[in-house]
Amino acid sequence: LEGGRLLPVKRSLQALNPAEIAGLLESLPPQERNVVWEMVDREDDGEVLLHLADEVREGLMREMDTAELVAAAEELDIDDLADFIEHLPETVTQQVLKALDADDRARLESVLAYEPDTAGGLMNTDTVTVRPDVSLDVVQRYLRLRGDLPPHTDALFVVDRYGAYLGTLPLDKILTRDPDSLVQAVMEHEREPFLDTLSDREVAQRFENADLVSAPVVNEKGILLGRITVDDVVDVIRAEADHNLMAMAGLDEDEDLFAPVRKAARRRALWLGVNLFTACIAARVVGMFEATISQVVALAVLMPIVASMGGITANQIVALMVRGLALGQVGSGNTGALFKKEIAVALINGLLWGLVIALVVLFWFKSPALSLVIGLALVMNLGCAATAGVFVPLLLRRLRLDPALAGSVVVTTFTDVMGFFLFLGLGTLILIH
Amino acid sequence: LEGGRLLPVKRSLQALNPAEIAGLLESLPPQERNVVWEMVDREDDGEVLLHLADEVREGLMREMDTAELVAAAEELDIDDLADFIEHLPETVTQQVLKALDADDRARLESVLAYEPDTAGGLMNTDTVTVRPDVSLDVVQRYLRLRGDLPPHTDALFVVDRYGAYLGTLPLDKILTRDPDSLVQAVMEHEREPFLDTLSDREVAQRFENADLVSAPVVNEKGILLGRITVDDVVDVIRAEADHNLMAMAGLDEDEDLFAPVRKAARRRALWLGVNLFTACIAARVVGMFEATISQVVALAVLMPIVASMGGITANQIVALMVRGLALGQVGSGNTGALFKKEIAVALINGLLWGLVIALVVLFWFKSPALSLVIGLALVMNLGCAATAGVFVPLLLRRLRLDPALAGSVVVTTFTDVMGFFLFLGLGTLILIH
């Protein structure tokens, strides 16, 4: 690319699918990204844009005119279009809607009525349905007339004349069972339909647990609305995992690897500002002991050790809690048992490493009293760290905030403050008085 | 459960699938876990064990005798059995192998020959194959004779008489195309077969990008060996995401929420020990400036601020790098551009927050020189943090270590050491001399 040889790039682009092109674009710095984007086949524009992280997409869409955006939208399936349309300016949306036929418009509007993070928002309306009282032979003749099935169709859905969901007819049953059997004799009932208001996280969990490829979505009256397919669920799982990893560091999962510097700086600034504020609180705590430090400077030398051991302990527990909460394995029923375990683990490690650091300090500063101070402070701070590690994520969840935000800033501030306070406080008590 | 009413628990267990039972067991403290485990239907034992995190599984399997383990193994599919057998003691493995018929034993051994984290290790050998020169009608008659297809069969694979992979015949094509067409006229070639030695990460990426449900696995001669299905890929994606989240905190992704205290303490001890060692290095750096601190105690009060701002900056970049490396979006081609961006972002934020903290310090300590020292140190430390954040994960990857290990301990030590050194060093230069 750097040599300006565009033809081979263009040729290798054609061998990639839209998701791969999106991954490639995300890994390119802005200038090269625009060059490659220009070379993408116009037909793939819509799908590639959909696979991009929000930020990268916005960057590229700013450069497109209305006609290009409408053309990109026209190539998409209804469920993808529903995702895409949320990112379009109002004027373009109107044009896209106008270009659709009445049927597709009605379908699109039914999907758009849902929040994107619900079963209704994830679903596609391209379900193929059959009646329970026909034979498999009739089903097969119908399918042959109909032609290709929508992608990821592993089963047809059986509905009554009012459209209520009755059961699932897997394709392999149509192929392997006696053609004279009736649909109702062959269909399966195991696939419990998803309510349209179910959260996407719950949808993903059920897909994972039951190894589903597709699942029916119904409204509260049991009427079949559409289906969710595993490819969209994989995206939900990936997005949630990304979210937890990035949120622990105070970042957004849509952060672009090559976001414009000014934009990235502005976004990171917020978290750094919060941290500056909390670090000032920790500094205030140290400041309370200025007189002690001026008498025993060794306290200033050793205080980062106590704080950092607490930070590590708390962050390990936060990672465990964030995963447990995401998988629905941590709740009010087992918090007590979990806390008891973590406190015990922290105290054992506190005693072990407290003893080690006490010995190190004894050799270093030849002061038994100082050894005692750091050993005690370490044990107590790890106890505080375990408490914060368990309860801060739970508290955030209770406040309807993201438990992963407990990572880095919040919990570390707590362990820093407690570490400084315990160590310098004990130092004042034992070494000065 | 606490009230000792076991019957309703048993009844609700029967409504759960093995993956859900595994999730439930993981969320229970050890004692209750054993009670519920006893109530699980014996037929589900094998599948439930497979869905458990390694540690939880080991705990439960220690309590089972050989006959129970063999019985659990017998209920499993070949690819699941291959996973399961790795967790069995040698004597039990022998018995399980003896209980299999020759066909299944040969299949099992072909899967066991691969590392679990390769396409070969992920594959199942229950493929249904057809020849290219028969008609769809013949295929359908064959399927009807054969009966139910293996789970997640969305397509048959077309092979020549030597077993070489030729193409894919999706089930919906069999249903919708003219029964007189030949397989070779209808089959698809888009699904590129996976080489058996491909890494599971690469497999997952390709499934995600191409929205696959199943894919053929071949050896280097192109002979079809088996197939990989999306349910196993979803597990790979989940495991990798878990791994990154936990490894950033220095934990193993298989860590049991309710690991026995002694075991959990031992495992966490390692990371804490490493951190204690690196924190001592940071303390040594502070110790170099004891004389300076004893003259200007305010330096001890403020030094945690400089260090912690560096830690946050570095951890944000590490999170971005870990995700980028996992998705294959960061490589030697774009490291330079990425570094330039991150340095620019860090310096902008360094200038902004350096100015803010300088003003705060000016009001707090009324010392313009001290303000200058902390402002300068902050800018410089954020620059160091950006450098470490970009290059430490890359270095770890180069050393064939896990880039996520850069999180917390390694990078934070670096920013602590540099933060203390820069701040106290500048303090000595500007305030003392």
HADDOCK unambig.tbl for C-alpha pairs under 7 A between the chains (distance, minus, plus):
assign (segid A and resid 17 and name CA) (segid B and resid 210 and name CA) 6.81 0.50 0.50
assign (segid A and resid 19 and name CA) (segid B and resid 209 and name CA) 4.83 0.50 0.50
assign (segid A and resid 20 and name CA) (segid B and resid 209 and name CA) 5.94 0.50 0.50
assign (segid A and resid 23 and name CA) (segid B and resid 329 and name CA) 6.92 0.50 0.50
assign (segid A and resid 27 and name CA) (segid B and resid 329 and name CA) 4.77 0.50 0.50
assign (segid A and resid 27 and name CA) (segid B and resid 330 and name CA) 6.48 0.50 0.50
assign (segid A and resid 28 and name CA) (segid B and resid 334 and name CA) 6.97 0.50 0.50
assign (segid A and resid 29 and name CA) (segid B and resid 337 and name CA) 6.64 0.50 0.50
assign (segid A and resid 140 and name CA) (segid B and resid 175 and name CA) 6.36 0.50 0.50
assign (segid A and resid 143 and name CA) (segid B and resid 175 and name CA) 6.63 0.50 0.50
assign (segid A and resid 143 and name CA) (segid B and resid 176 and name CA) 5.50 0.50 0.50
assign (segid A and resid 144 and name CA) (segid B and resid 175 and name CA) 6.35 0.50 0.50
assign (segid A and resid 144 and name CA) (segid B and resid 176 and name CA) 4.00 0.50 0.50
assign (segid A and resid 144 and name CA) (segid B and resid 177 and name CA) 6.15 0.50 0.50
assign (segid A and resid 147 and name CA) (segid B and resid 176 and name CA) 5.28 0.50 0.50
assign (segid A and resid 148 and name CA) (segid B and resid 172 and name CA) 6.89 0.50 0.50
assign (segid A and resid 148 and name CA) (segid B and resid 176 and name CA) 6.24 0.50 0.50
assign (segid A and resid 149 and name CA) (segid B and resid 172 and name CA) 6.35 0.50 0.50
assign (segid A and resid 154 and name CA) (segid B and resid 154 and name CA) 6.23 0.50 0.50
assign (segid A and resid 171 and name CA) (segid B and resid 171 and name CA) 6.99 0.50 0.50
assign (segid A and resid 172 and name CA) (segid B and resid 148 and name CA) 6.90 0.50 0.50
assign (segid A and resid 172 and name CA) (segid B and resid 149 and name CA) 6.35 0.50 0.50
assign (segid A and resid 175 and name CA) (segid B and resid 140 and name CA) 6.33 0.50 0.50
assign (segid A and resid 175 and name CA) (segid B and resid 143 and name CA) 6.59 0.50 0.50
assign (segid A and resid 175 and name CA) (segid B and resid 144 and name CA) 6.33 0.50 0.50
assign (segid A and resid 176 and name CA) (segid B and resid 143 and name CA) 5.49 0.50 0.50
assign (segid A and resid 176 and name CA) (segid B and resid 144 and name CA) 3.98 0.50 0.50
assign (segid A and resid 176 and name CA) (segid B and resid 147 and name CA) 5.28 0.50 0.50
assign (segid A and resid 176 and name CA) (segid B and resid 148 and name CA) 6.26 0.50 0.50
assign (segid A and resid 177 and name CA) (segid B and resid 144 and name CA) 6.16 0.50 0.50
assign (segid A and resid 209 and name CA) (segid B and resid 19 and name CA) 4.87 0.50 0.50
assign (segid A and resid 209 and name CA) (segid B and resid 20 and name CA) 5.99 0.50 0.50
assign (segid A and resid 210 and name CA) (segid B and resid 17 and name CA) 6.83 0.50 0.50
assign (segid A and resid 211 and name CA) (segid B and resid 231 and name CA) 5.33 0.50 0.50
assign (segid A and resid 231 and name CA) (segid B and resid 211 and name CA) 5.30 0.50 0.50
assign (segid A and resid 234 and name CA) (segid B and resid 234 and name CA) 6.74 0.50 0.50
assign (segid A and resid 241 and name CA) (segid B and resid 241 and name CA) 5.51 0.50 0.50
assign (segid A and resid 245 and name CA) (segid B and resid 245 and name CA) 5.42 0.50 0.50
assign (segid A and resid 245 and name CA) (segid B and resid 319 and name CA) 6.66 0.50 0.50
assign (segid A and resid 246 and name CA) (segid B and resid 319 and name CA) 5.93 0.50 0.50
assign (segid A and resid 249 and name CA) (segid B and resid 315 and name CA) 6.18 0.50 0.50
assign (segid A and resid 249 and name CA) (segid B and resid 316 and name CA) 5.11 0.50 0.50
assign (segid A and resid 249 and name CA) (segid B and resid 319 and name CA) 6.59 0.50 0.50
assign (segid A and resid 251 and name CA) (segid B and resid 316 and name CA) 6.85 0.50 0.50
assign (segid A and resid 258 and name CA) (segid B and resid 338 and name CA) 6.86 0.50 0.50
assign (segid A and resid 261 and name CA) (segid B and resid 341 and name CA) 6.05 0.50 0.50
assign (segid A and resid 261 and name CA) (segid B and resid 344 and name CA) 6.65 0.50 0.50
assign (segid A and resid 261 and name CA) (segid B and resid 345 and name CA) 5.65 0.50 0.50
assign (segid A and resid 264 and name CA) (segid B and resid 345 and name CA) 6.58 0.50 0.50
assign (segid A and resid 265 and name CA) (segid B and resid 345 and name CA) 4.81 0.50 0.50
assign (segid A and resid 265 and name CA) (segid B and resid 348 and name CA) 6.64 0.50 0.50
assign (segid A and resid 265 and name CA) (segid B and resid 349 and name CA) 6.29 0.50 0.50
assign (segid A and resid 269 and name CA) (segid B and resid 349 and name CA) 6.09 0.50 0.50
assign (segid A and resid 272 and name CA) (segid B and resid 309 and name CA) 6.65 0.50 0.50
assign (segid A and resid 275 and name CA) (segid B and resid 309 and name CA) 6.82 0.50 0.50
assign (segid A and resid 276 and name CA) (segid B and resid 305 and name CA) 6.88 0.50 0.50
assign (segid A and resid 276 and name CA) (segid B and resid 309 and name CA) 6.75 0.50 0.50
assign (segid A and resid 279 and name CA) (segid B and resid 305 and name CA) 5.19 0.50 0.50
assign (segid A and resid 280 and name CA) (segid B and resid 305 and name CA) 6.63 0.50 0.50
assign (segid A and resid 283 and name CA) (segid B and resid 301 and name CA) 5.32 0.50 0.50
assign (segid A and resid 283 and name CA) (segid B and resid 302 and name CA) 5.74 0.50 0.50
assign (segid A and resid 283 and name CA) (segid B and resid 304 and name CA) 6.86 0.50 0.50
assign (segid A and resid 283 and name CA) (segid B and resid 305 and name CA) 6.97 0.50 0.50
assign (segid A and resid 286 and name CA) (segid B and resid 301 and name CA) 5.29 0.50 0.50
assign (segid A and resid 287 and name CA) (segid B and resid 301 and name CA) 5.42 0.50 0.50
assign (segid A and resid 290 and name CA) (segid B and resid 297 and name CA) 6.43 0.50 0.50
assign (segid A and resid 293 and name CA) (segid B and resid 297 and name CA) 6.94 0.50 0.50
assign (segid A and resid 294 and name CA) (segid B and resid 294 and name CA) 5.57 0.50 0.50
assign (segid A and resid 294 and name CA) (segid B and resid 297 and name CA) 6.08 0.50 0.50
assign (segid A and resid 297 and name CA) (segid B and resid 290 and name CA) 6.42 0.50 0.50
assign (segid A and resid 297 and name CA) (segid B and resid 293 and name CA) 6.94 0.50 0.50
assign (segid A and resid 297 and name CA) (segid B and resid 294 and name CA) 6.07 0.50 0.50
assign (segid A and resid 300 and name CA) (segid B and resid 300 and name CA) 5.82 0.50 0.50
assign (segid A and resid 301 and name CA) (segid B and resid 283 and name CA) 5.33 0.50 0.50
assign (segid A and resid 301 and name CA) (segid B and resid 286 and name CA) 5.29 0.50 0.50
assign (segid A and resid 301 and name CA) (segid B and resid 287 and name CA) 5.41 0.50 0.50
assign (segid A and resid 302 and name CA) (segid B and resid 283 and name CA) 5.74 0.50 0.50
assign (segid A and resid 304 and name CA) (segid B and resid 283 and name CA) 6.85 0.50 0.50
assign (segid A and resid 305 and name CA) (segid B and resid 276 and name CA) 6.88 0.50 0.50
assign (segid A and resid 305 and name CA) (segid B and resid 279 and name CA) 5.20 0.50 0.50
assign (segid A and resid 305 and name CA) (segid B and resid 280 and name CA) 6.62 0.50 0.50
assign (segid A and resid 305 and name CA) (segid B and resid 283 and name CA) 6.96 0.50 0.50
assign (segid A and resid 309 and name CA) (segid B and resid 272 and name CA) 6.65 0.50 0.50
assign (segid A and resid 309 and name CA) (segid B and resid 275 and name CA) 6.84 0.50 0.50
assign (segid A and resid 309 and name CA) (segid B and resid 276 and name CA) 6.76 0.50 0.50
assign (segid A and resid 315 and name CA) (segid B and resid 249 and name CA) 6.18 0.50 0.50
assign (segid A and resid 316 and name CA) (segid B and resid 249 and name CA) 5.10 0.50 0.50
assign (segid A and resid 316 and name CA) (segid B and resid 251 and name CA) 6.84 0.50 0.50
assign (segid A and resid 319 and name CA) (segid B and resid 245 and name CA) 6.67 0.50 0.50
assign (segid A and resid 319 and name CA) (segid B and resid 246 and name CA) 5.94 0.50 0.50
assign (segid A and resid 319 and name CA) (segid B and resid 249 and name CA) 6.58 0.50 0.50
assign (segid A and resid 329 and name CA) (segid B and resid 23 and name CA) 6.91 0.50 0.50
assign (segid A and resid 329 and name CA) (segid B and resid 27 and name CA) 4.79 0.50 0.50
assign (segid A and resid 330 and name CA) (segid B and resid 27 and name CA) 6.47 0.50 0.50
assign (segid A and resid 334 and name CA) (segid B and resid 28 and name CA) 6.97 0.50 0.50
assign (segid A and resid 337 and name CA) (segid B and resid 29 and name CA) 6.61 0.50 0.50
assign (segid A and resid 338 and name CA) (segid B and resid 258 and name CA) 6.86 0.50 0.50
assign (segid A and resid 341 and name CA) (segid B and resid 261 and name CA) 6.04 0.50 0.50
assign (segid A and resid 344 and name CA) (segid B and resid 261 and name CA) 6.65 0.50 0.50
assign (segid A and resid 345 and name CA) (segid B and resid 261 and name CA) 5.65 0.50 0.50
assign (segid A and resid 345 and name CA) (segid B and resid 264 and name CA) 6.57 0.50 0.50
assign (segid A and resid 345 and name CA) (segid B and resid 265 and name CA) 4.82 0.50 0.50
assign (segid A and resid 348 and name CA) (segid B and resid 265 and name CA) 6.64 0.50 0.50
assign (segid A and resid 349 and name CA) (segid B and resid 265 and name CA) 6.29 0.50 0.50
assign (segid A and resid 349 and name CA) (segid B and resid 269 and name CA) 6.10 0.50 0.50
